[in-house]
């Protein structure tokens, strides 16, 4: 039944082709070039000293912070599901978070492939189809709202205490257009109703699924300020926990810095990685993170080591459990609620 309502992201004909493979190669090249540059201008002896001074206990704390990010993501979904009187246990939503992470990395599509996995997973757990779409849409709005707050805070920190170059300001401005434009697009599509999408929308992966999300979400929930704030709060927690992970990784290589330093470097790198055409911001994220840490007086060797560790924590660490969990979602059968005609009931609270 999920296949009839939510398409399988792994069977969707996404065009990757030469451009996609080429972008991965460019990202790997940039990352390799970054390592070479740091090795060239840094001191090999300093890397050896970092290894000697490493504090493994901070690495374990970083793992704990990353586990909490999935709790925060799941809490955002749960807030919407509870608002619509269809709560799901937090533990099950956490497992869906791991499955979403794996799919987003395996099939880059601006997060839509992972959202499909979440939709299928919620439907398999008895949540009516329209409510699964509602939870996803509210999470998208909360994500970009929180992201915008993080970006504005970072820009204020840079301008007040350090130096914000013109290129950096322009990158932040471009991201601001994206962060405001996506929620604005959602509202516009909701008002548009079921009218056909403009032709250029069809080029994006899962555009038909996105239109279904917009069309079936009750407008009353979209205008609920308390629910929007809850989703933004939990998504902000994800950003802060990622920055905290960066902080403890710097501590693990002997850099006793203020938490403001890794927060500023992480958000700056995340912005550039988001607007970068390279998948997952590979290469660009690392280069900007190391450069920003250098601007904030962190040695190149320590900055590179902590940044590469952060990439492992953010990208590789959740992949193994995600691979295991996504199989049950993609291959499972739904237990969605049906009426006598076999159609999914739309039990939605719109007040």
URBELRA-V542774 format. One record per residue. N is the residue number from 0. D_LAST is the distance of its C-alpha to the last C-alpha in whole Angstrom. Layout:
# URBELRA-V542774
[[N	D_LAST] [N	D_LAST]]
This chain:
# URBELRA-V542774
[[0	29] [1	28] [2	30] [3	29] [4	25] [5	26] [6	30] [7	32] [8	33] [9	36] [10	37] [11	35] [12	38] [13	38] [14	41] [15	42] [16	46] [17	49] [18	46] [19	44] [20	47] [21	49] [22	46] [23	46] [24	50] [25	49] [26	47] [27	50] [28	52] [29	51] [30	50] [31	54] [32	55] [33	53] [34	55] [35	58] [36	58] [37	57] [38	60] [39	62] [40	61] [41	60] [42	63] [43	63] [44	64] [45	61] [46	59] [47	62] [48	61] [49	57] [50	58] [51	60] [52	58] [53	54] [54	52] [55	51] [56	49] [57	46] [58	46] [59	44] [60	42] [61	41] [62	40] [63	38] [64	36] [65	35] [66	34] [67	32] [68	30] [69	29] [70	27] [71	26] [72	25] [73	23] [74	21] [75	19] [76	18] [77	18] [78	15] [79	13] [80	14] [81	13] [82	10] [83	9] [84	12] [85	15] [86	17] [87	20] [88	23] [89	24] [90	28] [91	27] [92	25] [93	28] [94	30] [95	28] [96	28] [97	32] [98	32] [99	30] [100	32] [101	35] [102	34] [103	33] [104	36] [105	38] [106	36] [107	35] [108	33] [109	31] [110	29] [111	28] [112	30] [113	29] [114	25] [115	26] [116	28] [117	25] [118	23] [119	26] [120	26] [121	22] [122	22] [123	26] [124	24] [125	22] [126	19] [127	17] [128	18] [129	15] [130	14] [131	17] [132	17] [133	14] [134	16] [135	19] [136	17] [137	16] [138	19] [139	21] [140	19] [141	20] [142	23] [143	24] [144	23] [145	25] [146	28] [147	28] [148	28] [149	31] [150	33] [151	33] [152	34] [153	37] [154	38] [155	38] [156	40] [157	42] [158	43] [159	44] [160	46] [161	47] [162	47] [163	45] [164	47] [165	46] [166	45] [167	43] [168	41] [169	41] [170	39] [171	37] [172	36] [173	36] [174	33] [175	31] [176	31] [177	30] [178	27] [179	26] [180	26] [181	25] [182	21] [183	22] [184	23] [185	20] [186	18] [187	21] [188	21] [189	17] [190	18] [191	21] [192	19] [193	22] [194	25] [195	28] [196	28] [197	31] [198	34] [199	35] [200	31] [201	33] [202	35] [203	33] [204	32] [205	29] [206	28] [207	27] [208	25] [209	24] [210	23] [211	21] [212	19] [213	18] [214	17] [215	15] [216	13] [217	9] [218	9] [219	6] [220	7] [221	11] [222	10] [223	9] [224	13] [225	13] [226	12] [227	15] [228	17] [229	17] [230	18] [231	21] [232	22] [233	23] [234	24] [235	26] [236	28] [237	29] [238	31] [239	32] [240	33] [241	35] [242	37] [243	38] [244	39] [245	41] [246	42] [247	44] [248	45] [249	47] [250	48] [251	50] [252	52] [253	53] [254	51] [255	50] [256	48] [257	45] [258	41] [259	41] [260	43] [261	42] [262	38] [263	40] [264	42] [265	39] [266	36] [267	39] [268	40] [269	37] [270	36] [271	39] [272	39] [273	35] [274	37] [275	40] [276	40] [277	42] [278	40] [279	38] [280	40] [281	43] [282	46] [283	44] [284	42] [285	45] [286	47] [287	45] [288	44] [289	48] [290	49] [291	46] [292	47] [293	51] [294	50] [295	49] [296	52] [297	51] [298	55] [299	54] [300	55] [301	53] [302	50] [303	51] [304	51] [305	47] [306	46] [307	47] [308	46] [309	42] [310	42] [311	43] [312	41] [313	38] [314	39] [315	42] [316	41] [317	37] [318	39] [319	41] [320	38] [321	36] [322	38] [323	38] [324	35] [325	34] [326	36] [327	34] [328	31] [329	33] [330	35] [331	33] [332	31] [333	28] [334	26] [335	23] [336	22] [337	23] [338	23] [339	27] [340	27] [341	27] [342	24] [343	21] [344	18] [345	15] [346	12] [347	9] [348	6] [349	4] [350	0]]
